[in-house]
Amino acid sequence: TMFWSIASSFLQTKGTAQGAFFNPETFQPKSTEPIFEDILELYNKLVQQSPFRDKGEYGWQDNLAEFQAGRCVLWYNYPGPTKTIVSNQQKNGMIGKLVYATLPGMKCKDNIQCPNISPDGNNHAPFLAGGGMTFSVSNRATNKQQRMALDFAFYVSDPDVSYRDVAYPDSYLDPLRQRHTAALSNVNSR
């Protein structure tokens, strides 16, 4: 969810090894950490500034329609749906209005506190707090079929292959590696 994408900037200042929901060493919920109150306050401020806070349940297509009509200045969603919209700006009449931007991050004092600090001095989520892929193979599969399934899983998981998959505008696959989102930030229009 959007909440966890923002929260992970605060909870994972040293990368994904810190866990997102639970402390990987103690298995205590991360929501009991003192910084979690700051996360909730930030998220509450974002929600309170939203023009949709009083409209009830609103889908991403409803939000996009409001944005395209000029009734809101910022629209955000997961990268999958936005890739198609951003790459088709000429077709959808939004030339120059849509660009990718990184979610808000946590201001860092130094690269010791945040080894992955960005040039703007912030720690951003190590990757989106959603998505991913799981593979299963039937127990009836032959050894050859199991090997083929494993080869396919390795192929799809390869960083160079996955980059092409997430960069394809109509794939709706979300970029999970930082280098994916950095490359997508350069997409302005076609």
VEXSERO-254495 format. One record per residue (C-alpha): residue in three letters; x, y, z. Coordinates in Angstrom, 2 decimals, always signed. Example, Ala and Ser with C-alpha at 12.3 -4.5 7.8 and 13.67 -1.06 7.14 Angstrom:
R     r         u         v         w
R   ala    +12.30     -4.50     +7.80
R   ser    +13.67     -1.06     +7.14
//
This chain:
R     r         u         v         w
R   thr     +0.00     +0.00     +0.00
R   met     +0.98     +3.61     -0.28
R   phe     +1.26     +3.79     +3.52
R   trp     +3.96     +1.08     +3.66
R   ser     +5.81     +2.59     +0.72
R   ile     +6.17     +5.80     +2.73
R   ala     +6.79     +4.01     +6.04
R   ser     +9.66     +1.95     +4.65
R   ser    +11.68     +5.13     +4.06
R   phe    +11.74     +5.53     +7.83
R   leu    +11.86     +1.87     +8.85
R   gln    +14.53     +0.72     +6.39
R   thr    +17.22     +3.39     +6.50
R   lys    +19.92     +0.75     +6.00
R   gly    +18.07     -1.34     +3.42
R   thr    +15.64     -4.22     +3.26
R   ala    +17.60     -6.35     +5.74
R   gln    +15.96     -4.27     +8.50
R   gly    +12.55     -5.70     +7.64
R   ala     +9.37     -3.75     +7.03
R   phe     +6.72     -5.26     +9.29
R   phe     +8.82     -7.05    +11.94
R   asn    +12.30     -6.67    +13.36
R   pro    +14.13     -9.62    +11.71
R   glu    +16.13    -10.38    +14.88
R   thr    +13.46    -10.08    +17.60
R   phe    +10.28    -10.47    +15.50
R   gln     +8.79     -7.53    +17.37
R   pro     +6.39     -5.48    +15.25
R   lys     +8.09     -2.45    +13.66
R   ser     +4.93     -0.50    +14.54
R   thr     +6.11     -0.41    +18.18
R   glu     +9.24     +1.58    +17.29
R   pro     +9.26     +5.27    +18.32
R   ile     +9.64     +6.45    +14.69
R   phe     +6.28     +4.87    +13.83
R   glu     +4.42     +7.75    +15.45
R   asp     +6.22    +10.16    +13.06
R   ile     +5.20     +7.95    +10.13
R   leu     +1.55     +8.02    +11.19
R   glu     +1.65    +11.82    +11.61
R   leu     +3.15    +12.29     +8.14
R   tyr     +0.62     +9.97     +6.54
R   asn     -2.23    +11.71     +8.36
R   lys     -1.02    +15.08     +7.01
R   leu     -1.00    +13.67     +3.47
R   val     -4.52    +12.26     +3.88
R   gln     -5.82    +15.51     +5.38
R   gln     -4.47    +17.47     +2.39
R   ser     -6.20    +15.14     -0.07
R   pro     -9.23    +16.53     -1.88
R   phe    -10.66    +12.99     -1.77
R   arg    -10.70    +12.60     +2.02
R   asp    -14.44    +13.39     +2.19
R   lys    -15.48    +11.47     -0.92
R   gly    -15.30     +7.97     +0.54
R   glu    -13.89     +5.09     -1.44
R   tyr    -12.20     +6.28     -4.61
R   gly    -10.39     +4.12     -7.16
R   trp     -7.26     +5.04     -9.11
R   gln     -9.30     +5.66    -12.25
R   asp    -11.54     +8.09    -10.35
R   asn     -8.45     +9.88     -9.05
R   leu     -6.96    +10.03    -12.54
R   ala    -10.16    +11.54    -13.94
R   glu    -10.01    +14.29    -11.29
R   phe     -6.37    +14.94    -12.19
R   gln     -7.02    +15.03    -15.93
R   ala     -9.91    +17.45    -15.37
R   gly     -7.51    +19.77    -13.55
R   arg     -9.20    +19.41    -10.15
R   cys     -6.07    +18.18     -8.39
R   val     -2.40    +18.99     -8.90
R   leu     -0.89    +15.66     -7.86
R   trp     -1.83    +12.12     -8.75
R   tyr     +0.03     +9.07     -7.58
R   asn     -0.39     +5.38     -7.98
R   tyr     +1.70     +2.26     -8.27
R   pro     +4.03     +2.30    -11.28
R   gly     +2.21     -0.47    -13.19
R   pro     -0.89     +1.55    -14.14
R   thr     +1.00     +4.83    -14.46
R   lys     +3.54     +3.50    -16.98
R   thr     +0.85     +3.21    -19.63
R   ile     -0.57     +6.64    -18.84
R   val     +2.83     +8.37    -18.75
R   ser     +4.05     +6.72    -21.95
R   asn     +0.84     +7.65    -23.81
R   gln     +0.78    +11.35    -22.95
R   gln     +0.22    +12.46    -26.52
R   lys     -2.74    +10.10    -26.91
R   asn     -4.33    +11.01    -23.57
R   gly     -3.81    +14.79    -23.93
R   met     -1.45    +15.07    -20.96
R   ile     +1.81    +16.07    -22.72
R   gly     +4.17    +17.67    -20.25
R   lys     +1.87    +17.08    -17.27
R   leu     +3.00    +13.63    -16.19
R   val     +6.41    +12.58    -14.92
R   tyr     +7.61     +9.94    -12.49
R   ala     +8.77    +11.12     -9.10
R   thr    +10.10     +9.30     -6.08
R   leu     +7.85     +9.12     -3.04
R   pro     +8.71    +11.43     -0.15
R   gly    +11.63    +10.19     +1.89
R   met    +13.11    +10.69     +5.32
R   lys    +15.76    +13.41     +5.67
R   cys    +19.07    +11.80     +6.66
R   lys    +21.95    +13.41     +8.54
R   asp    +24.69    +11.38     +6.88
R   asn    +25.46     +8.22     +4.94
R   ile    +26.18     +6.35     +8.19
R   gln    +22.59     +6.76     +9.32
R   cys    +21.41     +6.06     +5.74
R   pro    +24.04     +4.30     +3.58
R   asn    +21.74     +4.52     +0.54
R   ile    +21.15     +8.26     +0.87
R   ser    +19.98     +9.91     -2.36
R   pro    +21.58    +13.04     -3.85
R   asp    +18.76    +15.11     -2.32
R   gly    +19.83    +13.95     +1.18
R   asn    +16.84    +11.69     +1.75
R   asn    +16.35     +8.01     +2.32
R   his    +13.67     +6.60     +0.04
R   ala    +11.96     +3.22     +0.23
R   pro    +14.44     +0.53     -0.84
R   phe    +11.76     -0.79     -3.17
R   leu     +8.01     -0.66     -3.40
R   ala     +6.25     -2.24     -0.48
R   gly     +4.14     -4.39     -2.73
R   gly     +4.38     -6.71     -5.66
R   gly     +6.77     -9.55     -6.08
R   met     +6.54    -12.98     -7.57
R   thr     +6.20    -16.52     -6.24
R   phe     +6.84    -19.71     -8.15
R   ser     +5.39    -23.16     -7.47
R   val     +5.87    -26.41     -9.34
R   ser     +3.40    -29.27     -9.29
R   asn     +4.58    -32.39     -7.52
R   arg     +3.47    -34.29    -10.61
R   ala     +6.02    -32.50    -12.80
R   thr     +8.83    -34.60    -14.23
R   asn    +12.44    -33.75    -13.36
R   lys    +12.78    -32.13    -16.80
R   gln     +9.64    -30.01    -16.26
R   gln    +10.87    -28.98    -12.80
R   arg    +14.21    -27.91    -14.31
R   met    +12.41    -25.94    -17.04
R   ala    +10.29    -24.18    -14.39
R   leu    +13.40    -23.35    -12.38
R   asp    +15.15    -22.02    -15.49
R   phe    +12.11    -19.84    -16.23
R   ala    +12.11    -18.49    -12.64
R   phe    +15.81    -17.62    -12.92
R   tyr    +15.21    -15.97    -16.31
R   val    +12.34    -13.81    -15.03
R   ser    +14.27    -12.89    -11.86
R   asp    +17.41    -11.80    -13.70
R   pro    +17.92     -8.03    -13.14
R   asp    +18.52     -7.30    -16.84
R   val    +15.48     -9.28    -17.95
R   ser    +13.26     -7.82    -15.24
R   tyr    +14.31     -4.31    -16.28
R   arg    +12.99     -4.90    -19.80
R   asp     +9.78     -6.39    -18.39
R   val     +9.03     -3.47    -16.06
R   ala    +10.08     -0.86    -18.63
R   tyr     +7.55     -2.12    -21.18
R   pro     +4.70     +0.38    -20.78
R   asp     +1.82     -2.08    -21.08
R   ser     +3.24     -4.73    -18.75
R   tyr     +1.71     -3.32    -15.53
R   leu     +4.63     -4.97    -13.71
R   asp     +5.91     -2.78    -10.92
R   pro     +9.63     -1.99    -10.70
R   leu    +10.97     -3.33     -7.43
R   arg    +14.67     -2.55     -7.76
R   gln    +15.97     +1.00     -7.18
R   arg    +17.66     +1.00    -10.59
R   his    +14.25     +0.34    -12.19
R   thr    +12.61     +3.35    -10.57
R   ala    +15.64     +5.54    -11.31
R   ala    +15.45     +4.65    -15.00
R   leu    +11.69     +5.22    -15.10
R   ser    +12.21     +8.72    -13.66
R   asn    +13.67     +9.68    -17.04
R   val    +10.47     +8.75    -18.90
R   asn     +8.66    +11.97    -19.79
R   ser     +6.77    +11.37    -23.01
R   arg     +6.90     +9.61    -26.34
//
